[in-house]
Amino acid sequence: MSEQVKPTLSPNTQAMLDSLQSAVSKTLERKRRLGQYVVQWDGHRPIAIGDDAPEELKPVLSDPES
């Protein structure tokens, strides 16, 4: 297996990335505290995670016996 090399980012790019990661983390934490669901991309389709998530967006759990 090949090891992925992280690209070296310019200071401005790193600052932008840090800012975006911080904003997303704060938003996800706020939604968690409020009991709201979040929508994420699973690589194929959007999925909703949380107790109040719409049924049509909840992840499909595969049957372990099939």
Phi and psi restraints in degrees (range 20) as a CNS / XPLOR table:
assign (resid 1 and name C) (resid 2 and name N)
       (resid 2 and name CA) (resid 2 and name C) 1.0 -86.8 20.0 2
assign (resid 2 and name N) (resid 2 and name CA)
       (resid 2 and name C) (resid 3 and name N) 1.0 147.8 20.0 2
assign (resid 2 and name C) (resid 3 and name N)
       (resid 3 and name CA) (resid 3 and name C) 1.0 -92.0 20.0 2
assign (resid 3 and name N) (resid 3 and name CA)
       (resid 3 and name C) (resid 4 and name N) 1.0 131.8 20.0 2
assign (resid 3 and name C) (resid 4 and name N)
       (resid 4 and name CA) (resid 4 and name C) 1.0 -79.0 20.0 2
assign (resid 4 and name N) (resid 4 and name CA)
       (resid 4 and name C) (resid 5 and name N) 1.0 137.3 20.0 2
assign (resid 4 and name C) (resid 5 and name N)
       (resid 5 and name CA) (resid 5 and name C) 1.0 -99.7 20.0 2
assign (resid 5 and name N) (resid 5 and name CA)
       (resid 5 and name C) (resid 6 and name N) 1.0 127.9 20.0 2
assign (resid 5 and name C) (resid 6 and name N)
       (resid 6 and name CA) (resid 6 and name C) 1.0 -76.3 20.0 2
assign (resid 6 and name N) (resid 6 and name CA)
       (resid 6 and name C) (resid 7 and name N) 1.0 131.5 20.0 2
assign (resid 6 and name C) (resid 7 and name N)
       (resid 7 and name CA) (resid 7 and name C) 1.0 -70.2 20.0 2
assign (resid 7 and name N) (resid 7 and name CA)
       (resid 7 and name C) (resid 8 and name N) 1.0 150.1 20.0 2
assign (resid 7 and name C) (resid 8 and name N)
       (resid 8 and name CA) (resid 8 and name C) 1.0 -81.3 20.0 2
assign (resid 8 and name N) (resid 8 and name CA)
       (resid 8 and name C) (resid 9 and name N) 1.0 125.3 20.0 2
assign (resid 8 and name C) (resid 9 and name N)
       (resid 9 and name CA) (resid 9 and name C) 1.0 -100.1 20.0 2
assign (resid 9 and name N) (resid 9 and name CA)
       (resid 9 and name C) (resid 10 and name N) 1.0 147.4 20.0 2
assign (resid 9 and name C) (resid 10 and name N)
       (resid 10 and name CA) (resid 10 and name C) 1.0 -67.9 20.0 2
assign (resid 10 and name N) (resid 10 and name CA)
       (resid 10 and name C) (resid 11 and name N) 1.0 158.9 20.0 2
assign (resid 10 and name C) (resid 11 and name N)
       (resid 11 and name CA) (resid 11 and name C) 1.0 -57.0 20.0 2
assign (resid 11 and name N) (resid 11 and name CA)
       (resid 11 and name C) (resid 12 and name N) 1.0 -39.2 20.0 2
assign (resid 11 and name C) (resid 12 and name N)
       (resid 12 and name CA) (resid 12 and name C) 1.0 -65.6 20.0 2
assign (resid 12 and name N) (resid 12 and name CA)
       (resid 12 and name C) (resid 13 and name N) 1.0 -43.4 20.0 2
assign (resid 12 and name C) (resid 13 and name N)
       (resid 13 and name CA) (resid 13 and name C) 1.0 -64.6 20.0 2
assign (resid 13 and name N) (resid 13 and name CA)
       (resid 13 and name C) (resid 14 and name N) 1.0 -42.2 20.0 2
assign (resid 13 and name C) (resid 14 and name N)
       (resid 14 and name CA) (resid 14 and name C) 1.0 -63.7 20.0 2
assign (resid 14 and name N) (resid 14 and name CA)
       (resid 14 and name C) (resid 15 and name N) 1.0 -38.7 20.0 2
assign (resid 14 and name C) (resid 15 and name N)
       (resid 15 and name CA) (resid 15 and name C) 1.0 -64.6 20.0 2
assign (resid 15 and name N) (resid 15 and name CA)
       (resid 15 and name C) (resid 16 and name N) 1.0 -41.2 20.0 2
assign (resid 15 and name C) (resid 16 and name N)
       (resid 16 and name CA) (resid 16 and name C) 1.0 -64.3 20.0 2
assign (resid 16 and name N) (resid 16 and name CA)
       (resid 16 and name C) (resid 17 and name N) 1.0 -44.3 20.0 2
assign (resid 16 and name C) (resid 17 and name N)
       (resid 17 and name CA) (resid 17 and name C) 1.0 -62.5 20.0 2
assign (resid 17 and name N) (resid 17 and name CA)
       (resid 17 and name C) (resid 18 and name N) 1.0 -44.8 20.0 2
assign (resid 17 and name C) (resid 18 and name N)
       (resid 18 and name CA) (resid 18 and name C) 1.0 -60.8 20.0 2
assign (resid 18 and name N) (resid 18 and name CA)
       (resid 18 and name C) (resid 19 and name N) 1.0 -41.4 20.0 2
assign (resid 18 and name C) (resid 19 and name N)
       (resid 19 and name CA) (resid 19 and name C) 1.0 -63.9 20.0 2
assign (resid 19 and name N) (resid 19 and name CA)
       (resid 19 and name C) (resid 20 and name N) 1.0 -44.5 20.0 2
assign (resid 19 and name C) (resid 20 and name N)
       (resid 20 and name CA) (resid 20 and name C) 1.0 -64.8 20.0 2
assign (resid 20 and name N) (resid 20 and name CA)
       (resid 20 and name C) (resid 21 and name N) 1.0 -43.3 20.0 2
assign (resid 20 and name C) (resid 21 and name N)
       (resid 21 and name CA) (resid 21 and name C) 1.0 -63.3 20.0 2
assign (resid 21 and name N) (resid 21 and name CA)
       (resid 21 and name C) (resid 22 and name N) 1.0 -39.7 20.0 2
assign (resid 21 and name C) (resid 22 and name N)
       (resid 22 and name CA) (resid 22 and name C) 1.0 -64.8 20.0 2
assign (resid 22 and name N) (resid 22 and name CA)
       (resid 22 and name C) (resid 23 and name N) 1.0 -44.4 20.0 2
assign (resid 22 and name C) (resid 23 and name N)
       (resid 23 and name CA) (resid 23 and name C) 1.0 -62.6 20.0 2
assign (resid 23 and name N) (resid 23 and name CA)
       (resid 23 and name C) (resid 24 and name N) 1.0 -42.9 20.0 2
assign (resid 23 and name C) (resid 24 and name N)
       (resid 24 and name CA) (resid 24 and name C) 1.0 -66.2 20.0 2
assign (resid 24 and name N) (resid 24 and name CA)
       (resid 24 and name C) (resid 25 and name N) 1.0 -44.4 20.0 2
assign (resid 24 and name C) (resid 25 and name N)
       (resid 25 and name CA) (resid 25 and name C) 1.0 -59.8 20.0 2
assign (resid 25 and name N) (resid 25 and name CA)
       (resid 25 and name C) (resid 26 and name N) 1.0 -44.9 20.0 2
assign (resid 25 and name C) (resid 26 and name N)
       (resid 26 and name CA) (resid 26 and name C) 1.0 -64.1 20.0 2
assign (resid 26 and name N) (resid 26 and name CA)
       (resid 26 and name C) (resid 27 and name N) 1.0 -40.7 20.0 2
assign (resid 26 and name C) (resid 27 and name N)
       (resid 27 and name CA) (resid 27 and name C) 1.0 -66.6 20.0 2
assign (resid 27 and name N) (resid 27 and name CA)
       (resid 27 and name C) (resid 28 and name N) 1.0 -44.5 20.0 2
assign (resid 27 and name C) (resid 28 and name N)
       (resid 28 and name CA) (resid 28 and name C) 1.0 -63.3 20.0 2
assign (resid 28 and name N) (resid 28 and name CA)
       (resid 28 and name C) (resid 29 and name N) 1.0 -39.9 20.0 2
assign (resid 28 and name C) (resid 29 and name N)
       (resid 29 and name CA) (resid 29 and name C) 1.0 -65.2 20.0 2
assign (resid 29 and name N) (resid 29 and name CA)
       (resid 29 and name C) (resid 30 and name N) 1.0 -42.8 20.0 2
assign (resid 29 and name C) (resid 30 and name N)
       (resid 30 and name CA) (resid 30 and name C) 1.0 -61.7 20.0 2
assign (resid 30 and name N) (resid 30 and name CA)
       (resid 30 and name C) (resid 31 and name N) 1.0 -44.7 20.0 2
assign (resid 30 and name C) (resid 31 and name N)
       (resid 31 and name CA) (resid 31 and name C) 1.0 -63.4 20.0 2
assign (resid 31 and name N) (resid 31 and name CA)
       (resid 31 and name C) (resid 32 and name N) 1.0 -37.9 20.0 2
assign (resid 31 and name C) (resid 32 and name N)
       (resid 32 and name CA) (resid 32 and name C) 1.0 -63.5 20.0 2
assign (resid 32 and name N) (resid 32 and name CA)
       (resid 32 and name C) (resid 33 and name N) 1.0 -45.3 20.0 2
assign (resid 32 and name C) (resid 33 and name N)
       (resid 33 and name CA) (resid 33 and name C) 1.0 -63.8 20.0 2
assign (resid 33 and name N) (resid 33 and name CA)
       (resid 33 and name C) (resid 34 and name N) 1.0 -34.9 20.0 2
assign (resid 33 and name C) (resid 34 and name N)
       (resid 34 and name CA) (resid 34 and name C) 1.0 -81.9 20.0 2
assign (resid 34 and name N) (resid 34 and name CA)
       (resid 34 and name C) (resid 35 and name N) 1.0 -7.6 20.0 2
assign (resid 34 and name C) (resid 35 and name N)
       (resid 35 and name CA) (resid 35 and name C) 1.0 77.3 20.0 2
assign (resid 35 and name N) (resid 35 and name CA)
       (resid 35 and name C) (resid 36 and name N) 1.0 24.3 20.0 2
assign (resid 35 and name C) (resid 36 and name N)
       (resid 36 and name CA) (resid 36 and name C) 1.0 -94.3 20.0 2
assign (resid 36 and name N) (resid 36 and name CA)
       (resid 36 and name C) (resid 37 and name N) 1.0 151.3 20.0 2
assign (resid 36 and name C) (resid 37 and name N)
       (resid 37 and name CA) (resid 37 and name C) 1.0 -81.6 20.0 2
assign (resid 37 and name N) (resid 37 and name CA)
       (resid 37 and name C) (resid 38 and name N) 1.0 160.7 20.0 2
assign (resid 37 and name C) (resid 38 and name N)
       (resid 38 and name CA) (resid 38 and name C) 1.0 -122.5 20.0 2
assign (resid 38 and name N) (resid 38 and name CA)
       (resid 38 and name C) (resid 39 and name N) 1.0 151.9 20.0 2
assign (resid 38 and name C) (resid 39 and name N)
       (resid 39 and name CA) (resid 39 and name C) 1.0 -109.4 20.0 2
assign (resid 39 and name N) (resid 39 and name CA)
       (resid 39 and name C) (resid 40 and name N) 1.0 128.7 20.0 2
assign (resid 39 and name C) (resid 40 and name N)
       (resid 40 and name CA) (resid 40 and name C) 1.0 -129.5 20.0 2
assign (resid 40 and name N) (resid 40 and name CA)
       (resid 40 and name C) (resid 41 and name N) 1.0 161.2 20.0 2
assign (resid 40 and name C) (resid 41 and name N)
       (resid 41 and name CA) (resid 41 and name C) 1.0 -96.7 20.0 2
assign (resid 41 and name N) (resid 41 and name CA)
       (resid 41 and name C) (resid 42 and name N) 1.0 127.0 20.0 2
assign (resid 41 and name C) (resid 42 and name N)
       (resid 42 and name CA) (resid 42 and name C) 1.0 -96.4 20.0 2
assign (resid 42 and name N) (resid 42 and name CA)
       (resid 42 and name C) (resid 43 and name N) 1.0 8.6 20.0 2
assign (resid 42 and name C) (resid 43 and name N)
       (resid 43 and name CA) (resid 43 and name C) 1.0 103.0 20.0 2
assign (resid 43 and name N) (resid 43 and name CA)
       (resid 43 and name C) (resid 44 and name N) 1.0 -18.2 20.0 2
assign (resid 43 and name C) (resid 44 and name N)
       (resid 44 and name CA) (resid 44 and name C) 1.0 -128.3 20.0 2
assign (resid 44 and name N) (resid 44 and name CA)
       (resid 44 and name C) (resid 45 and name N) 1.0 -33.9 20.0 2
assign (resid 44 and name C) (resid 45 and name N)
       (resid 45 and name CA) (resid 45 and name C) 1.0 -159.8 20.0 2
assign (resid 45 and name N) (resid 45 and name CA)
       (resid 45 and name C) (resid 46 and name N) 1.0 163.2 20.0 2
assign (resid 45 and name C) (resid 46 and name N)
       (resid 46 and name CA) (resid 46 and name C) 1.0 -74.0 20.0 2
assign (resid 46 and name N) (resid 46 and name CA)
       (resid 46 and name C) (resid 47 and name N) 1.0 142.2 20.0 2
assign (resid 46 and name C) (resid 47 and name N)
       (resid 47 and name CA) (resid 47 and name C) 1.0 -129.7 20.0 2
assign (resid 47 and name N) (resid 47 and name CA)
       (resid 47 and name C) (resid 48 and name N) 1.0 148.3 20.0 2
assign (resid 47 and name C) (resid 48 and name N)
       (resid 48 and name CA) (resid 48 and name C) 1.0 -107.7 20.0 2
assign (resid 48 and name N) (resid 48 and name CA)
       (resid 48 and name C) (resid 49 and name N) 1.0 134.4 20.0 2
assign (resid 48 and name C) (resid 49 and name N)
       (resid 49 and name CA) (resid 49 and name C) 1.0 -121.2 20.0 2
assign (resid 49 and name N) (resid 49 and name CA)
       (resid 49 and name C) (resid 50 and name N) 1.0 125.3 20.0 2
assign (resid 49 and name C) (resid 50 and name N)
       (resid 50 and name CA) (resid 50 and name C) 1.0 144.0 20.0 2
assign (resid 50 and name N) (resid 50 and name CA)
       (resid 50 and name C) (resid 51 and name N) 1.0 160.3 20.0 2
assign (resid 50 and name C) (resid 51 and name N)
       (resid 51 and name CA) (resid 51 and name C) 1.0 -63.3 20.0 2
assign (resid 51 and name N) (resid 51 and name CA)
       (resid 51 and name C) (resid 52 and name N) 1.0 -33.5 20.0 2
assign (resid 51 and name C) (resid 52 and name N)
       (resid 52 and name CA) (resid 52 and name C) 1.0 -98.2 20.0 2
assign (resid 52 and name N) (resid 52 and name CA)
       (resid 52 and name C) (resid 53 and name N) 1.0 16.8 20.0 2
assign (resid 52 and name C) (resid 53 and name N)
       (resid 53 and name CA) (resid 53 and name C) 1.0 -67.6 20.0 2
assign (resid 53 and name N) (resid 53 and name CA)
       (resid 53 and name C) (resid 54 and name N) 1.0 143.7 20.0 2
assign (resid 53 and name C) (resid 54 and name N)
       (resid 54 and name CA) (resid 54 and name C) 1.0 -62.3 20.0 2
assign (resid 54 and name N) (resid 54 and name CA)
       (resid 54 and name C) (resid 55 and name N) 1.0 139.0 20.0 2
assign (resid 54 and name C) (resid 55 and name N)
       (resid 55 and name CA) (resid 55 and name C) 1.0 -56.7 20.0 2
assign (resid 55 and name N) (resid 55 and name CA)
       (resid 55 and name C) (resid 56 and name N) 1.0 -38.9 20.0 2
assign (resid 55 and name C) (resid 56 and name N)
       (resid 56 and name CA) (resid 56 and name C) 1.0 -69.2 20.0 2
assign (resid 56 and name N) (resid 56 and name CA)
       (resid 56 and name C) (resid 57 and name N) 1.0 -14.4 20.0 2
assign (resid 56 and name C) (resid 57 and name N)
       (resid 57 and name CA) (resid 57 and name C) 1.0 -107.5 20.0 2
assign (resid 57 and name N) (resid 57 and name CA)
       (resid 57 and name C) (resid 58 and name N) 1.0 -2.9 20.0 2
assign (resid 57 and name C) (resid 58 and name N)
       (resid 58 and name CA) (resid 58 and name C) 1.0 -69.1 20.0 2
assign (resid 58 and name N) (resid 58 and name CA)
       (resid 58 and name C) (resid 59 and name N) 1.0 147.9 20.0 2
assign (resid 58 and name C) (resid 59 and name N)
       (resid 59 and name CA) (resid 59 and name C) 1.0 -62.7 20.0 2
assign (resid 59 and name N) (resid 59 and name CA)
       (resid 59 and name C) (resid 60 and name N) 1.0 144.1 20.0 2
assign (resid 59 and name C) (resid 60 and name N)
       (resid 60 and name CA) (resid 60 and name C) 1.0 -85.3 20.0 2
assign (resid 60 and name N) (resid 60 and name CA)
       (resid 60 and name C) (resid 61 and name N) 1.0 119.8 20.0 2
assign (resid 60 and name C) (resid 61 and name N)
       (resid 61 and name CA) (resid 61 and name C) 1.0 -91.3 20.0 2
assign (resid 61 and name N) (resid 61 and name CA)
       (resid 61 and name C) (resid 62 and name N) 1.0 124.4 20.0 2
assign (resid 61 and name C) (resid 62 and name N)
       (resid 62 and name CA) (resid 62 and name C) 1.0 -76.2 20.0 2
assign (resid 62 and name N) (resid 62 and name CA)
       (resid 62 and name C) (resid 63 and name N) 1.0 145.7 20.0 2
assign (resid 62 and name C) (resid 63 and name N)
       (resid 63 and name CA) (resid 63 and name C) 1.0 -75.0 20.0 2
assign (resid 63 and name N) (resid 63 and name CA)
       (resid 63 and name C) (resid 64 and name N) 1.0 119.7 20.0 2
assign (resid 63 and name C) (resid 64 and name N)
       (resid 64 and name CA) (resid 64 and name C) 1.0 -65.9 20.0 2
assign (resid 64 and name N) (resid 64 and name CA)
       (resid 64 and name C) (resid 65 and name N) 1.0 -16.3 20.0 2
assign (resid 64 and name C) (resid 65 and name N)
       (resid 65 and name CA) (resid 65 and name C) 1.0 -93.9 20.0 2
assign (resid 65 and name N) (resid 65 and name CA)
       (resid 65 and name C) (resid 66 and name N) 1.0 -0.6 20.0 2
